């Protein structure tokens, strides 16, 4: 009889390298305990790498860098997909995602409608903070980041240069989404976001 281990190995090799693997992905192949132990053994062999607790990957291979591990961002997105939760980047992470800050945050903070938790990834970590549905109902990829980034900067500290950059970014946003999201923002942020609307 084929072992849980070899079944998992087979399932993993059918997937693309770099795709994140969760124990749940293999639940048809055995009991959760058997799967956990099998993943642990396959990791010890070096067939897969452990990214964080309960998250594994078969790294992509690059000609230059050798094994390429998934980024913290990719891990956060994979967790959101697995748990069917919404995530909105916040704080310094929202600033760097928009290119307003060159600082690479060691801690990625997301607002979520899922369970609050922190996931350690070596030196970096992902923190999920529970929030109200209103904070997650922004539709635009850019405008929802803008709301969080402006909150992080603060009304008094916002420079003209930053505002101009934000308005330029917002002009790329889908107008329907932008209109929808303006209504969700605090008043001072609303005024800035309205400048991103392409009138006429």
C-alpha positions in Angstrom: 0.0 0.0 0.0 1.2 3.5 -0.9 2.3 5.5 2.2 0.8 8.9 3.0 4.2 10.2 2.5 4.6 9.0 -1.1 1.0 10.1 -1.9 1.8 13.6 -0.6 5.1 13.7 -2.5 3.2 12.8 -5.7 0.6 15.4 -5.1 3.3 18.1 -4.4 5.2 17.2 -7.6 2.1 17.7 -9.7 1.9 21.3 -8.4 3.9 24.2 -9.6 7.0 25.0 -7.6 6.6 28.0 -5.4 3.0 27.2 -4.7 2.3 27.3 -0.9 1.2 24.0 0.6 -1.0 23.6 3.7 -1.7 20.3 5.5 -5.4 20.8 4.6 -4.5 20.5 0.9 -3.9 16.8 1.5 -6.7 15.9 3.8 -8.1 13.3 1.4 -4.8 11.4 1.8 -4.9 10.5 5.4 -5.7 11.5 9.0 -4.5 15.0 10.0 -1.9 13.5 12.3 -0.6 11.2 9.5 -0.4 14.2 7.1 1.4 16.3 9.7 4.0 13.7 10.3 4.4 12.9 6.6 5.0 16.6 5.8 7.5 16.8 8.6 9.4 13.8 7.3 9.3 15.1 3.7 10.6 18.4 4.9 13.5 16.7 6.8 14.4 15.0 3.5 14.6 18.4 1.9 11.8 17.7 -0.6 9.8 20.7 0.7 10.7 23.6 3.0 8.8 24.9 6.0 7.9 28.5 5.6 6.0 29.0 8.8 4.0 26.8 11.2 1.8 24.6 9.0 2.9 26.2 5.8 5.3 24.5 3.3 6.6 25.1 -0.2 8.6 23.4 -2.8 10.8 26.4 -3.7 11.1 27.7 -7.2 14.6 27.3 -8.6 16.4 30.3 -10.1 19.5 30.0 -12.2 21.1 32.8 -10.2 19.8 32.6 -6.7 19.2 28.9 -6.4 16.0 28.3 -4.3 13.6 31.1 -4.2 11.3 31.2 -1.2 7.9 32.9 -1.3 7.6 36.5 -0.1 5.8 37.4 3.0 3.2 39.0 0.8 2.6 35.8 -1.1 2.2 33.9 2.1 -0.3 36.4 3.4 -2.3 36.1 0.2 -2.2 32.3 0.3 -3.5 32.3 3.9 -6.3 34.7 2.9 -7.3 32.4 0.1 -7.2 29.3 2.3 -9.2 30.8 5.1 -11.5 32.7 2.8 -10.8 36.0 4.6 -10.2 39.5 3.4 -7.0 41.3 4.0 -6.2 45.0 3.7 -2.5 46.1 4.0 -2.1 48.8 6.6 0.5 51.0 8.2 4.1 51.1 6.8 3.3 48.2 4.6 0.5 50.2 2.8 3.0 53.0 2.3 5.7 50.7 0.8 3.1 48.9 -1.4 2.2 52.3 -2.9 5.9 53.2 -3.3 5.6 56.1 -0.8 8.2 54.5 1.5 11.4 52.7 0.7 11.4 51.1 4.1 10.7 47.4 3.8 8.6 46.6 6.8 9.7 43.6 8.9 6.2 43.2 10.1 3.4 43.2 7.5 0.2 44.3 9.2 -3.2 43.5 7.6 -6.7 44.3 8.7 -8.8 41.2 8.4 -12.3 39.8 9.0 -10.6 36.5 10.0 -9.1 35.5 13.3 -6.4 37.8 14.6 -3.0 36.1 14.7 0.7 36.6 14.1 2.7 34.4 11.7 6.4 34.3 12.2 8.6 34.0 9.0 12.1 34.0 10.2 13.0 37.7 10.8 9.7 38.9 9.3 6.2 38.4 10.5 2.6 38.8 9.3 0.2 40.3 11.8 -3.6 40.0 11.1 -5.7 42.5 13.1 -9.4 42.0 13.3 -11.4 45.0 12.1 -14.9 46.1 11.2 -16.5 45.1 7.9 -16.5 48.8 6.9 -12.7 48.9 6.9 -12.6 46.0 4.5 -15.3 47.0 2.1 -13.1 49.2 0.0 -13.1 47.8 -3.6 -10.2 49.5 -5.3 -6.7 47.9 -5.1 -5.1 51.4 -5.1 -7.8 53.4 -3.2 -8.0 50.9 -0.3 -4.2 51.2 0.1 -4.4 55.0 -0.1 -6.9 55.2 2.7 -4.6 53.1 5.0 -1.5 54.9 3.9 -3.0 58.3 4.6 -4.1 57.1 8.0 -0.6 56.1 8.7 1.0 59.4 7.5 -1.6 61.5 9.3 -3.3 64.7 8.2 -0.7 67.1 9.7 2.3 65.2 8.4 1.3 64.8 4.8 3.6 66.6 2.4 2.5 68.2 -0.9 4.8 65.8 -2.7 3.2 62.8 -1.1 -0.3 64.1 -1.9 0.6 64.7 -5.5 2.0 61.1 -5.8 -1.2 59.7 -4.2 -3.4 61.7 -6.6 -1.4 60.4 -9.6 -1.8 56.8 -8.4 -5.6 57.3 -7.8 -6.0 58.5 -11.4 -5.1 54.9 -12.4 -7.9 53.5 -10.2 -11.2 52.3 -11.6 -13.5 55.3 -11.3 -16.5 53.3 -10.0 -14.3 51.7 -7.3 -12.8 55.0 -6.4 -16.3 56.7 -6.0 -17.4 53.7 -3.8 -14.2 54.0 -1.6 -14.3 57.7 -1.2 -17.5 57.3 0.7 -15.8 55.0 3.2 -12.9 57.3 4.0 -12.5 59.9 6.8 -13.4 63.5 5.6 -9.9 64.8 5.2 -8.9 61.7 3.2 -12.0 62.0 1.1 -10.9 65.5 -0.1 -7.6 64.1 -1.3 -9.2 61.1 -3.0 -11.7 63.3 -4.9 -8.7 64.9 -6.7 -8.1 61.5 -8.2 -11.4 61.5 -10.1 -11.0 62.2 -13.7 -13.6 64.9 -14.3 -14.9 65.4 -17.8 
